[in-house]
Amino acid sequence: MNHINEKCKILTFAICTLQLAILVSGCTAFNVGGEIQKGRMALLYGDPKVALAHFQRAAELDPNYVTNFTILKQGVWTYVARANYATGNLSEARKELEQARSKYEDDNVAKLYWGLLLAKDGDRQRALTEMEAGLTGLKDWFDYIEQYHADGQFWDPGRPIRSEIQKNIAMLSAREVNWNELIAGGEWLGRELEQEIDKAREDQQKEDKWYRDGDGQMD
């Protein structure tokens, strides 16, 4: 009997430990997501220094975090880099983009900003390669979600973002690249993609409410 009781104690302890680990993990993920959202709002409203503080706290909590509130995946280091890029601190942004690329290789926004940073640094040949990778990756991503993802219908419905992506891809192969226009276009894409995260979520919520209220039911 004592042997059975001992096994029960061990099992109970293991279950409690697992539950605690799950709880702590959930709290951390919640806190990281909260910092990212606060940083996003500050970045969109033109306060990159405030955004940077939030993104850095998120990175400290979970350096491997990848967004889970949107189908457009970005790593936490991409956000840190984007805030530093917006403040003009390109040397720090470079370090963080290297982190971003090593942590989450499918992050097309990181590739785009890596190309923008190289362009501003004057490394134009590498900039072309990196910007092409980021822009083509985003183009392919939009094509994929339009065909295969249920939420794709809510993204870029008027296609202004995809049009700008195509325009920028075309500029990359021009005989004389207009770098000012290309950099401006890439930065515009970064802002619009961030805004589109919220627009798509709002449109999805509106449609969900429409169906819940019965307006979307067929007779």
Backbone torsions as a table, in degrees:
resi	resn	phi	psi	omega
1	MET	NA	-43.9	178.1
2	ASN	-59.9	-36.2	180.0
3	HIS	-64.4	-40.5	179.1
4	ILE	-67.9	-42.6	179.3
5	ASN	-61.4	-38.8	179.3
6	GLU	-64.2	-41.7	178.0
7	LYS	-63.1	-40.0	179.1
8	CYS	-63.6	-40.4	178.7
9	LYS	-63.0	-43.2	-179.9
10	ILE	-63.5	-44.0	-179.7
11	LEU	-64.5	-42.8	179.0
12	THR	-62.0	-42.8	178.7
13	PHE	-62.2	-42.2	-179.7
14	ALA	-63.9	-41.8	179.9
15	ILE	-65.3	-42.9	179.8
16	CYS	-64.3	-40.4	178.4
17	THR	-63.1	-43.1	178.9
18	LEU	-64.0	-43.2	180.0
19	GLN	-63.4	-39.5	178.7
20	LEU	-65.4	-41.3	179.5
21	ALA	-62.8	-41.0	178.8
22	ILE	-65.2	-41.2	179.9
23	LEU	-63.8	-46.1	179.7
24	VAL	-63.0	-43.2	179.1
25	SER	-61.2	-42.6	179.3
26	GLY	-64.2	-40.9	178.8
27	CYS	-64.8	-41.3	179.4
28	THR	-63.0	-46.6	179.8
29	ALA	-60.5	-39.7	178.8
30	PHE	-63.5	-45.0	-179.1
31	ASN	-66.2	-40.9	178.8
32	VAL	-62.7	-47.7	179.1
33	GLY	-58.8	-38.4	178.6
34	GLY	-64.3	-42.8	178.6
35	GLU	-65.4	-40.0	178.5
36	ILE	-62.4	-44.4	-178.6
37	GLN	-64.7	-41.0	177.1
38	LYS	-63.6	-41.7	178.5
39	GLY	-64.4	-40.1	178.9
40	ARG	-60.1	-44.7	-179.0
41	MET	-63.9	-42.1	178.8
42	ALA	-64.5	-39.7	179.6
43	LEU	-65.2	-43.0	-179.4
44	LEU	-68.3	-30.9	-179.4
45	TYR	-91.6	12.3	171.2
46	GLY	81.6	28.4	177.6
47	ASP	-124.7	73.5	-174.2
48	PRO	-65.0	-26.5	179.4
49	LYS	-67.3	-42.0	175.9
50	VAL	-66.2	-41.9	178.1
51	ALA	-58.8	-43.0	-178.7
52	LEU	-59.3	-42.6	-179.9
53	ALA	-60.5	-42.9	179.2
54	HIS	-66.8	-44.5	-178.8
55	PHE	-65.3	-37.4	178.3
56	GLN	-65.3	-39.3	177.1
57	ARG	-63.9	-39.9	178.2
58	ALA	-62.3	-42.5	-179.7
59	ALA	-66.1	-34.5	177.2
60	GLU	-67.1	-37.5	-180.0
61	LEU	-71.1	-40.9	-179.0
62	ASP	-152.5	94.0	-177.9
63	PRO	-67.7	-11.1	180.0
64	ASN	-104.1	10.2	-174.9
65	TYR	-64.5	135.9	172.6
66	VAL	-126.2	136.9	-174.5
67	THR	-53.0	134.9	179.2
68	ASN	-120.7	6.0	-179.0
69	PHE	-101.9	5.2	-178.7
70	THR	-153.2	156.2	177.8
71	ILE	-80.6	-11.7	173.5
72	LEU	-86.6	101.9	-172.8
73	LYS	-83.4	130.1	172.9
74	GLN	-136.8	144.2	176.2
75	GLY	-84.3	159.3	-177.9
76	VAL	-60.1	-34.5	-178.3
77	TRP	-70.6	-25.0	174.2
78	THR	-64.1	-41.5	178.7
79	TYR	-67.0	-42.4	177.3
80	VAL	-59.0	-45.9	-179.6
81	ALA	-62.5	-41.5	-178.8
82	ARG	-63.7	-36.7	177.7
83	ALA	-67.4	-43.3	177.6
84	ASN	-66.3	-37.7	176.3
85	TYR	-59.6	-43.2	-178.4
86	ALA	-67.3	-28.6	177.4
87	THR	-83.1	-9.5	-178.4
88	GLY	91.5	4.2	179.5
89	ASN	-87.3	77.9	-173.0
90	LEU	-72.3	-28.9	-179.7
91	SER	-65.6	-41.1	176.8
92	GLU	-70.9	-39.7	178.9
93	ALA	-60.2	-36.9	179.0
94	ARG	-61.4	-46.8	-179.9
95	LYS	-60.7	-41.4	-176.1
96	GLU	-73.3	-33.9	176.3
97	LEU	-69.0	-33.0	173.7
98	GLU	-63.2	-40.6	174.9
99	GLN	-62.1	-46.3	-177.7
100	ALA	-59.0	-44.2	-177.4
101	ARG	-68.6	-32.2	179.8
102	SER	-79.2	-28.3	-177.7
103	LYS	-82.5	-38.2	-175.1
104	TYR	-145.4	94.9	-170.5
105	GLU	-71.5	-15.6	-179.9
106	ASP	-90.0	10.5	-177.4
107	ASP	-80.7	96.0	-177.2
108	ASN	-71.4	-27.2	176.7
109	VAL	-66.8	-38.6	176.7
110	ALA	-62.0	-40.9	179.1
111	LYS	-63.9	-41.4	178.9
112	LEU	-61.0	-47.9	-178.7
113	TYR	-70.0	-29.8	174.1
114	TRP	-62.2	-42.6	176.8
115	GLY	-64.6	-41.7	178.0
116	LEU	-61.9	-42.7	-179.8
117	LEU	-63.7	-44.5	178.9
118	LEU	-62.4	-38.1	178.7
119	ALA	-63.1	-42.7	179.2
120	LYS	-69.1	-29.9	177.6
121	ASP	-78.2	-9.5	178.7
122	GLY	93.1	1.6	178.8
123	ASP	-87.6	73.0	-167.1
124	ARG	-68.4	-36.9	-177.7
125	GLN	-65.5	-46.6	177.1
126	ARG	-66.5	-33.6	179.2
127	ALA	-60.8	-42.0	178.9
128	LEU	-59.8	-43.9	-178.7
129	THR	-63.7	-45.8	-176.6
130	GLU	-71.1	-39.8	179.2
131	MET	-66.8	-37.3	176.6
132	GLU	-62.7	-41.2	178.8
133	ALA	-62.8	-44.1	-179.3
134	GLY	-68.2	-45.6	-178.4
135	LEU	-67.0	-42.8	178.7
136	THR	-66.1	-38.4	176.9
137	GLY	-61.9	-41.5	178.1
138	LEU	-67.5	-40.4	177.2
139	LYS	-59.9	-47.9	179.8
140	ASP	-63.6	-36.2	179.2
141	TRP	-64.0	-45.4	178.4
142	PHE	-62.9	-41.1	177.8
143	ASP	-60.9	-40.1	-177.8
144	TYR	-67.6	-50.3	-175.4
145	ILE	-67.6	-30.7	177.6
146	GLU	-63.3	-37.6	-176.4
147	GLN	-87.6	-36.0	-165.0
148	TYR	-124.3	-8.6	-176.8
149	HIS	-111.2	134.8	-177.3
150	ALA	-61.0	-29.8	-178.5
151	ASP	-87.7	-3.2	-176.7
152	GLY	-60.4	-29.1	-178.3
153	GLN	-64.1	-21.4	-176.9
154	PHE	-89.7	-7.1	-175.5
155	TRP	-98.4	124.4	174.1
156	ASP	50.4	53.6	-175.8
157	PRO	-62.2	-32.6	178.0
158	GLY	-88.6	-3.0	176.0
159	ARG	65.7	23.3	176.9
160	PRO	-66.5	-34.8	-179.9
161	ILE	-68.7	-44.9	179.4
162	ARG	-65.2	-33.6	177.2
163	SER	-65.2	-41.0	179.0
164	GLU	-67.9	-37.3	176.1
165	ILE	-60.1	-48.2	179.4
166	GLN	-61.7	-41.2	179.3
167	LYS	-61.4	-44.0	-179.2
168	ASN	-68.6	-37.3	177.1
169	ILE	-62.3	-40.7	179.0
170	ALA	-64.5	-38.4	-179.6
171	MET	-65.0	-29.5	-178.3
172	LEU	-61.5	-30.5	-175.8
173	SER	-98.5	6.8	179.2
174	ALA	-68.0	150.7	179.7
175	ARG	-61.5	-43.1	175.9
176	GLU	-117.7	104.7	-177.4
177	VAL	-74.0	127.7	174.5
178	ASN	-84.5	92.9	-171.7
179	TRP	-66.6	-37.3	178.7
180	ASN	-61.2	-44.4	179.5
181	GLU	-68.3	-38.1	-179.6
182	LEU	-66.4	-43.4	178.5
183	ILE	-65.2	-43.3	178.6
184	ALA	-61.4	-40.5	178.8
185	GLY	-65.6	-40.4	178.4
186	GLY	-65.0	-40.9	178.3
187	GLU	-67.1	-37.8	176.3
188	TRP	-60.7	-43.9	178.7
189	LEU	-59.7	-42.9	179.1
190	GLY	-58.4	-44.6	179.3
191	ARG	-67.4	-44.7	-177.2
192	GLU	-66.5	-38.4	177.7
193	LEU	-61.8	-39.1	179.5
194	GLU	-66.6	-42.1	178.2
195	GLN	-66.7	-34.4	-178.0
196	GLU	-65.8	-28.2	176.1
197	ILE	-55.5	-46.7	-177.8
198	ASP	-76.2	-38.5	178.6
199	LYS	-62.0	-44.2	-179.1
200	ALA	-64.0	-41.3	179.4
201	ARG	-64.9	-41.5	178.9
202	GLU	-63.4	-43.3	179.5
203	ASP	-65.0	-38.1	178.0
204	GLN	-65.5	-42.4	179.4
205	GLN	-64.4	-37.7	177.8
206	LYS	-63.5	-42.8	179.7
207	GLU	-67.4	-41.0	178.1
208	ASP	-59.7	-42.7	179.1
209	LYS	-64.8	-40.2	179.4
210	TRP	-58.5	-42.6	178.6
211	TYR	-71.9	-38.8	179.4
212	ARG	-63.0	-37.4	-178.6
213	ASP	-77.0	-6.9	176.7
214	GLY	94.3	-3.8	-178.8
215	ASP	-69.3	-22.9	-177.9
216	GLY	-94.6	3.4	179.9
217	GLN	-79.2	140.8	178.1
218	MET	-83.8	148.0	179.1
219	ASP	-70.3	NA	NA
